[in-house]
Each structure stands twice: as structure tokens, then as C-alpha cells.
Amino acid sequence: MIKIIFILFSVLLFSGCVNKHGVSLKYYSDCEEYYDLQGYYHKDCGKDDLMTYKEMKVKKDALLGNIKPTPPKGNVW
């Protein structure tokens, strides 16, 4: 019984809000949405996420040793 309570407590303690950007403390991000003078739509979201999915992939690859070498950018000469 104590093991079940401990497991439930640890799951609730370490759970976070998983949204479409990553893991954050809030489920909905406060974003500023606006159109500029030329009519282009912009959506500026603050850095509310604790960790984004892109950062998770990089850290997972680094832990597993699956780091691929990046190809050189531009001309070598």
C-alpha cells in the first residue's frame, strides 16, 4: 500500500503540462498576436516552456550517442 501511494505521489509531483510546444508550467501560452503595417501576421510567444520538443530530441540524442555530424555550410574555400 505504501508503494502505491509513493508511486502516485511521485507521478503527481513530477508531472508537467505538455502542450504543442513542449513541457511548461502553463497549459496555454500567453502569446501576442498582431498584424504589421504590410498585413503580415505575427505571433510572439514568450519563453514559457521549460523544455521544447527540439531541445528534448537534442538531449536524447546526446545521451544515447546518436549525434550526427552536421554537414559543412557553404563553400569550403
C-alpha positions as CSV (number, residue, x, y, z in Angstrom):
1,M,0.0,0.0,0.0
2,I,2.8,2.4,0.8
3,K,4.5,1.6,-2.5
4,I,1.3,2.5,-4.4
5,I,1.0,5.8,-2.5
6,F,4.6,6.6,-3.2
7,I,4.3,5.9,-6.9
8,L,1.1,8.1,-7.2
9,F,2.7,10.9,-5.2
10,S,5.9,10.8,-7.4
11,V,3.8,10.8,-10.6
12,L,1.8,13.8,-9.5
13,L,4.9,15.6,-8.2
14,F,6.9,15.3,-11.5
15,S,4.0,15.9,-13.9
16,G,4.0,19.0,-16.0
17,C,1.8,20.5,-18.6
18,V,2.6,19.1,-22.0
19,N,1.4,21.3,-24.8
20,K,2.1,21.6,-28.6
21,H,5.4,23.4,-27.9
22,G,6.9,21.3,-25.2
23,V,6.7,21.0,-21.4
24,S,5.8,24.1,-19.5
25,L,4.2,25.2,-16.2
26,K,1.1,26.6,-18.0
27,Y,-1.0,24.7,-20.5
28,Y,-1.9,27.7,-22.6
29,S,0.9,30.1,-23.6
30,D,0.3,33.8,-23.4
31,C,1.1,34.9,-27.0
32,E,0.9,38.3,-28.5
33,E,-0.7,38.1,-32.0
34,Y,-0.7,41.1,-34.3
35,Y,-0.6,42.2,-38.0
36,D,2.1,44.6,-39.1
37,L,1.7,47.5,-41.5
38,Q,2.2,45.3,-44.5
39,G,-0.5,42.9,-43.4
40,Y,1.7,40.0,-42.3
41,Y,0.5,38.0,-39.3
42,H,2.9,37.7,-36.3
43,K,2.6,35.5,-33.2
44,D,5.2,36.2,-30.5
45,C,5.1,33.8,-27.6
46,G,7.3,34.3,-24.6
47,K,9.7,31.7,-23.4
48,D,7.2,29.9,-21.2
49,D,8.3,26.4,-22.0
50,L,10.6,24.6,-19.6
51,M,11.8,22.4,-22.5
52,T,10.7,22.3,-26.1
53,Y,10.5,19.1,-28.2
54,K,13.5,20.2,-30.2
55,E,15.6,20.5,-27.1
56,M,14.4,17.1,-25.9
57,K,15.4,15.5,-29.1
58,V,18.9,17.0,-29.0
59,K,19.4,15.9,-25.3
60,K,18.1,12.4,-26.0
61,D,20.4,12.0,-29.0
62,A,23.3,13.3,-26.9
63,L,22.5,10.8,-24.1
64,L,22.2,7.9,-26.5
65,G,25.3,8.8,-28.5
66,N,23.3,9.3,-31.7
67,I,24.9,12.6,-32.6
68,K,25.1,13.0,-36.4
69,P,27.8,15.2,-37.8
70,T,26.5,18.4,-39.3
71,P,27.3,18.9,-42.9
72,P,29.5,21.9,-43.7
73,K,27.7,25.1,-44.6
74,G,28.5,27.0,-47.7
75,N,31.6,26.7,-49.8
76,V,34.7,25.3,-48.1
77,W,37.0,27.6,-50.0
